[in-house]
Amino acid sequence: MEETIKIYPSNWLMTAGIVGFTKIFWQSKFYRINDNELEILDFEDVKKEFIEKYFLKSRELRTPLKTFYNNSRLSNNRFKRNGETDIDKTNKYFFENVRNGQLLCSFCNQRRAIERKESKNNGDADFSVVRLDEVHFTPLGSSPENLANLYWEGNPANFLCLPCELIVYCAAFGFTKVGKGYFFINAPATIKEVVEMNEIWAEYIGQGKDRSFKESLIEILKRMERAKAKWTLQNISFIELSPSSENTFNIYSFNIPVETANAVRKMIESYPKSLRDVYDIFIDNIYSKKTLYDMVGDIVYGYLNRERLEGIDNRNLQKSPTGRLVLSGKYLKNPKDLLFFLKFQKEVEEYGQ
């Protein structure tokens, strides 16, 4: 039996690829997901099914392969026959016209990087080592130096073995379309947890255009806790792909401190509905570790000075977070709702005691 192949989530691109791989082959039995690795039990079965299932999944999910893999043989530069993808030629290109080279794969540092036979302009064909470039993931661009700095430390070689190359080509399926962009969430968690995080986030963010990154992470924290996940939201990264004439990507990092995550798990479900209009300010405060006492003070000021505030246009108060808190207090009916913030702050301060 062929030796099992292990793929590690060594950077966000590989993690997105592993998530995408599980979407393509979710019913297959020739692999399993462990905490910190994808284990392929029979790579020959993967090669037999990969190309056909890849294109089926891209049509099912309407994944814009050109956006992720411009000029690739899996995208707009694919082999065709009678206007349709030529599966046989594609299989030959990826799995037959290759050989193991002398260099190590830059992603796994375990297997030999492959060399692939490519046709030249003069009609000749020769083997050349396969490197990660913009064909493998267009948003990264074509500079080896930039590639290395973007998602792992200091290895500008970018050589690829065949299993790692296929995983990179699966990364597009790990992203979720939101508006005109595509997003993937990466975190220092198990692979199954990252898969679940992206599923929860996609469902939540799809419910409304006004959902913010920070609020969506709170929702993930709540639902992952119900699934008995034993981790906190530390060092979370949102990778955003923005399609344009020159595809680019941005990475946004967020952290929820462990003491705040603990309070969120215990108390967020009881957040007062009467203060929903300042929920985003509350979220910003807990992310930035600001004390909630100042927030309560602003709301109390509005509550105690309602008559004086009648002479101020509400639209002017809406222009700043402090003004919004004061305005919220102006219309607050039950001041006992403010106890939530005081209890939340106490929970944070007393964590671990």
C-alpha positions in Angstrom: 0.0 0.0 0.0 1.3 3.5 -0.9 2.7 5.5 2.0 0.3 8.1 3.4 1.0 11.7 2.5 0.7 14.4 5.1 -0.1 18.0 4.3 0.4 20.6 7.0 -1.3 24.0 7.3 2.0 25.8 7.3 0.6 29.1 6.1 -2.8 30.6 5.3 -2.6 29.6 1.7 -2.0 25.9 2.5 -4.7 26.1 5.2 -7.2 27.5 2.6 -6.1 24.8 0.3 -6.8 22.1 2.8 -10.3 23.5 3.5 -10.9 23.7 -0.2 -9.7 20.1 -0.6 -12.2 18.9 2.0 -15.0 20.6 0.0 -14.1 19.0 -3.2 -13.7 15.5 -1.8 -16.0 15.7 1.2 -17.5 12.3 0.6 -14.3 10.5 -0.3 -12.6 8.0 2.0 -9.0 8.2 0.8 -8.1 11.0 3.2 -8.7 12.0 6.8 -8.4 15.3 8.7 -6.3 15.1 11.9 -5.9 18.0 14.3 -2.9 19.5 12.5 -2.6 17.8 9.2 -4.5 16.5 6.2 -3.6 12.8 5.7 -4.0 11.4 2.2 -4.3 7.6 2.5 -4.1 6.8 -1.2 -2.7 9.5 -3.5 -3.3 7.4 -6.6 -7.0 7.7 -5.9 -6.7 11.4 -5.6 -4.9 11.6 -8.9 -7.6 9.5 -10.6 -10.5 11.8 -9.3 -8.9 15.2 -8.8 -9.4 16.9 -12.2 -12.9 15.7 -12.9 -14.2 16.5 -9.3 -12.3 19.8 -9.4 -14.2 21.1 -12.3 -17.5 19.7 -11.1 -17.1 21.5 -7.8 -16.1 24.8 -9.5 -19.3 24.7 -11.5 -21.4 23.8 -8.5 -20.0 26.6 -6.4 -19.5 29.0 -9.3 -15.9 29.5 -8.3 -14.3 32.1 -10.6 -11.1 30.1 -11.3 -9.6 32.8 -13.4 -9.7 35.2 -10.5 -7.5 32.8 -8.4 -5.5 31.0 -11.1 -5.2 33.3 -14.2 -3.5 31.5 -17.2 -3.5 28.2 -15.3 -4.2 24.9 -17.0 -7.1 24.7 -14.5 -8.5 28.0 -15.5 -8.7 30.1 -18.7 -5.7 28.3 -20.2 -7.2 24.9 -19.7 -7.0 22.2 -22.4 -10.2 22.0 -24.4 -11.9 19.6 -26.8 -15.0 20.6 -28.7 -15.3 23.6 -26.4 -15.3 21.5 -23.2 -12.5 20.8 -20.7 -10.3 18.0 -22.0 -10.0 15.9 -18.9 -7.5 13.4 -20.4 -5.0 16.1 -21.6 -5.3 17.8 -18.2 -4.6 14.6 -16.3 -1.6 13.9 -18.6 -0.2 17.4 -18.0 -0.5 17.3 -14.2 0.2 13.7 -13.5 2.1 12.1 -16.3 4.4 14.9 -17.7 6.1 15.2 -14.3 9.0 13.7 -12.4 10.6 14.2 -9.0 13.5 16.6 -9.1 16.5 17.0 -6.7 15.1 20.0 -4.7 12.9 19.7 -1.6 9.4 21.1 -1.6 9.5 24.6 0.0 6.1 23.9 1.7 6.4 20.5 3.3 10.2 20.1 3.4 9.6 16.4 3.1 9.0 15.5 -0.5 10.9 16.2 -3.7 9.7 19.2 -5.7 8.5 18.1 -9.1 9.7 19.0 -12.6 7.1 19.3 -15.4 7.5 18.9 -19.1 6.5 22.2 -20.8 6.3 23.0 -24.5 8.4 25.9 -25.6 7.7 28.4 -28.4 9.9 26.5 -30.8 7.8 23.4 -30.3 10.4 21.6 -28.2 9.5 20.3 -24.7 11.7 20.2 -21.6 11.4 19.6 -17.9 11.6 22.5 -15.5 11.2 22.7 -11.8 7.7 23.8 -10.6 7.7 26.9 -8.5 4.8 28.7 -6.9 3.9 31.7 -9.0 0.9 33.8 -10.1 -0.5 30.9 -12.1 -0.8 28.9 -8.9 -2.4 31.8 -7.0 -2.8 35.0 -9.0 -3.4 37.4 -6.1 0.1 36.7 -4.7 1.7 38.3 -7.8 4.8 37.0 -9.5 7.7 38.3 -7.3 9.4 35.4 -5.3 10.6 37.9 -2.7 7.1 39.3 -2.2 5.6 35.8 -2.0 8.0 34.8 0.7 7.3 37.8 2.8 3.6 37.6 2.5 2.8 34.3 4.1 5.8 32.5 5.5 9.3 33.5 6.6 12.2 33.9 4.4 12.0 31.1 1.8 12.0 32.7 -1.7 12.5 29.4 -3.5 8.8 28.3 -3.5 9.4 24.9 -5.0 6.4 22.6 -5.1 5.9 18.9 -4.8 2.9 17.4 -6.5 0.6 17.0 -3.4 1.3 20.5 -2.2 0.7 21.9 -5.7 -2.7 20.3 -5.8 -3.6 21.7 -2.4 -2.6 25.2 -3.5 -5.0 24.8 -6.5 -7.8 24.0 -4.0 -7.4 27.2 -2.0 -10.0 29.0 -4.1 -12.7 26.7 -2.7 -11.8 27.7 0.9 -12.8 31.4 0.2 -16.3 32.8 0.8 -17.7 35.4 -1.6 -19.0 38.5 0.1 -20.1 41.4 -2.2 -17.3 41.7 -4.8 -14.6 40.2 -2.6 -13.6 36.8 -1.3 -12.6 36.0 2.3 -10.9 33.3 4.2 -10.5 33.1 8.0 -7.3 31.6 9.3 -6.6 30.9 13.0 -4.2 28.9 15.2 -6.7 26.1 15.7 -7.2 22.6 14.5 -8.1 22.0 10.9 -11.6 20.9 11.7 -12.1 24.1 13.8 -10.9 26.3 10.9 -13.3 24.5 8.6 -16.1 25.0 11.0 -15.1 28.7 11.6 -15.4 29.4 7.9 -18.7 27.6 7.6 -20.2 29.5 10.6 -18.8 32.8 9.3 -20.1 32.3 5.8 -23.6 31.5 7.1 -23.6 34.5 9.5 -22.1 37.1 7.1 -24.6 36.0 4.5 -27.5 37.1 6.6 -26.9 40.8 6.2 -24.6 43.3 4.5 -24.2 45.2 7.8 -22.3 42.4 9.5 -18.9 43.5 10.6 -15.8 41.4 11.0 -15.7 42.0 14.8 -19.3 41.1 15.3 -18.9 38.0 13.1 -16.1 36.8 15.3 -18.3 37.1 18.4 -20.8 34.9 16.6 -18.1 32.4 15.8 -17.0 32.4 19.4 -20.6 31.8 20.6 -21.3 28.9 18.2 -17.9 27.3 18.5 -18.4 27.2 22.3 -21.7 25.4 21.8 -19.7 22.9 19.8 -17.4 22.5 22.8 -14.3 24.0 21.1 -11.6 24.6 23.7 -9.8 27.7 22.4 -10.1 31.5 22.3 -10.1 33.8 19.4 -6.4 34.8 19.3 -4.5 35.9 16.2 -7.4 35.6 13.9 -6.7 36.6 10.3 -9.2 37.6 7.6 -7.6 37.2 4.2 -9.5 39.3 1.7 -9.2 38.9 -2.1 -10.3 42.0 -4.0 -10.7 41.1 -7.7 -9.7 44.0 -10.0 -7.6 44.5 -13.1 -4.7 43.5 -10.9 -5.9 41.1 -8.2 -4.8 42.1 -4.8 -5.3 40.8 -1.3 -5.3 42.2 2.2 -4.9 40.6 5.6 -6.8 41.9 8.7 -5.8 40.5 12.1 -8.0 40.5 15.2 -7.5 39.3 18.7 -10.0 38.7 21.5 -8.1 38.4 24.8 -8.7 35.3 26.8 -10.4 37.1 29.7 -12.7 38.9 27.3 -13.5 35.6 25.4 -14.5 34.0 28.7 -16.9 36.9 29.5 -18.4 36.7 26.0 -19.1 33.0 26.3 -20.8 33.5 29.6 -22.7 36.7 29.1 -23.2 37.7 25.5 -26.5 36.0 25.1 -27.9 38.4 27.8 -26.9 41.6 26.0 -29.8 44.0 26.5 -32.0 44.5 23.5 -32.7 48.1 24.5 -29.0 49.0 23.8 -28.7 47.1 20.6 -28.0 50.4 18.8 -24.7 50.8 20.6 -23.7 47.1 20.3 -20.9 47.9 17.8 -19.4 50.4 20.3 -19.5 47.7 22.9 -17.7 45.3 20.5 -15.0 47.9 19.7 -14.4 48.5 23.4 -13.9 44.9 24.3 -11.6 44.4 21.3 -9.5 47.3 22.3 -9.7 46.3 26.0 -11.2 49.6 27.1 -13.0 49.7 30.4 -16.8 49.7 30.0 -17.3 52.1 32.9 -16.7 55.1 30.6 -19.3 53.7 28.2 -21.8 53.3 31.1 -21.0 56.9 32.2 -21.9 58.3 28.8 -25.2 56.5 28.7 -26.0 57.6 32.2 -25.3 61.2 31.3 -27.8 60.9 28.5 -30.4 59.3 30.8 -30.0 62.0 33.5 -30.0 64.9 31.0 -32.9 63.9 28.7 -34.6 67.3 29.0 -31.5 69.3 28.4 -30.8 67.1 25.3 -34.1 67.9 23.7 -32.6 71.1 22.4 -29.8 69.2 20.5 -30.4 67.7 17.1 -30.1 63.9 17.3 -28.2 63.9 14.0 -25.4 65.8 15.6 -25.1 63.3 18.4 -25.0 60.5 15.9 -21.7 61.8 14.5 -19.5 60.3 17.3 -19.4 57.2 19.5 -19.8 59.3 22.6 -22.7 61.2 21.1 -24.4 57.9 20.2 -24.0 56.6 23.8 -25.5 59.8 25.2 -28.3 59.5 22.7 -28.9 55.9 23.7 -29.2 57.0 27.3 -31.6 59.7 26.3 -34.1 57.1 25.2 -33.2 54.4 27.8 -36.3 53.2 29.6 -34.9 50.8 32.1 -31.5 51.8 33.6 -31.1 48.3 35.1 -30.1 47.3 31.6 -26.7 49.0 32.3 -26.0 46.3 34.8 -25.0 44.1 31.9 -21.9 46.2 31.2 -20.9 46.4 34.9 -21.2 42.6 35.3 -19.3 42.1 32.0 -16.5 44.3 33.1 -16.3 42.6 36.5 -16.1 39.2 34.8 -13.2 40.4 32.7 -11.3 41.9 35.7 -11.8 38.9 37.9 -10.8 36.3 35.3 -8.3 33.8 36.7 -8.7 34.9 40.3 
